[in-house]
Amino acid sequence: MLSPSAQKVQDALHERGFGELRVVEMPASTRTAQEAADAVGCSVGQIVKSLIFRGAASGKPYLLLVSGPNRVDEAKVGERLGEGLERAKPDWVREVTGFAIGGVPPVGHATPLEALIDPDLLQYEQVWAAAGTPNAVFALTPQQLVALTGGRVMAVN
C-alpha cells in the first residue's frame, strides 16, 4: 500500500492514461538525484529532477524537469521564457504543487504547471521521476515523460 502522497501520484498517472506506470516506495531515500540513482540502480543522468522556479515578473510557477547531474542556468532559461526566474521557497513549492521538495513529481500538482524538459533526458531508454515522497519513484520513457506532462523540450543550461 502506498503512502497518501505516493498514491496521489499513482492516481494522477491513471487519470492521465498512464496507469501502466507504477509508483514504488523504496526502503532508501530518493530525495537527491544520487540517492535515487543508488536506490533504483541507474545512472544519475536517468534521474528526473523536478525543480520549481518562479517567474520574477509574473510570479508564475515553472516546472523544470532536469537530468540528475545537470544544473539550471536561470539566466539563460529566463531569456528563453521571456522573464527572469527566481528560486522558489519550500513553502511556496508545497503550496503550488501539493508536495514537499525532495518528492515533487512531474504530475499531480495542486496548480497546473508549464513543464520544460531537459533534452539530455531524451538519450535514455528509461528515466526515473519522483512520486510524491522522498522515497517514492516511478520509471518511464522520456517520450512518456513528454506526453504525460505536455512539456516542451528546452535547454536548461
Summary of the structure (lengths in Angstrom):
residues: 157
radius of gyration: 14.3
end to end distance: 38.5
largest distance: 43.8
contacts: 520
relative contact order: 0.24
helix: 33%
strand: 23%
